[in-house]
Amino acid sequence: MTGSGKTTLARELLAFSPFVLALDYKGLLSWEGYERYTTLKGTVDSRAPKVIYAPNESELRDAVYHDKFFEFCYKRGNTTVYVDEVYGVAKGNLLPPHYHAILTRGREHGISTYSSTQRPMSLPNVILSESEHWYIFRLTMPGDRKKVEESVAVGSESIQSLKKREFYYVAAEDQIPIGPLILDLPKHTIEGAN
């Protein structure tokens, strides 16, 4: 849910990646050390190691730009891709073809992917099946909790009882939930998150 800490955690995890391309569907990310562009051309032309693509209104509504962004990520390789709010580019189980390619074949090109959402119920199954690490924050909708419970070994009641900035971590390899953990960062870091 909004304000749970998922975007702040993502930013902290991405700090360890030298090259990052972030798709900011809501247009709210403004992170220190990242160049931010509202056009795909600016994103593609950038030489910065860490870039946020926050599509302008016309590119936001055009699925062609979504796929072109992921195609650029795929061809660039050796990059960590972060999608803030998957529901912006996913329609049911349909993903832009190059997003699908990144999820299923990206590791061969040195690409890792972080996919974030407030609505797991609407996540395409390929994202769930390709995930190696899960960070589960509080979910208020029963359908969202059920989807997570069916995918990893964290019960719906446990997810619902999480407080702000608490989460469970689950590695797909062993499916043993760790937590609840507390996202405990310096106050100035949290305030600058968004």
Secondary structure, DSSP 8 states (H G I E B T S, - for coil): -TTSSHHHHHHHHHTT-SSEEEEETTS----TT-EEESSHHHHHH---SEEEE---HHHHT-HHHHHHHHHHHHHH-S-EEEEE-GGGT-BTTB--HHHHHHHHHGGGGT-EEEEE-S-GGG--HHHHHH-SEEEEE---SHHHHHHHHHHSS--HHHHHT--TTEEEEEETTT---EEEEE----HHHHHTT-
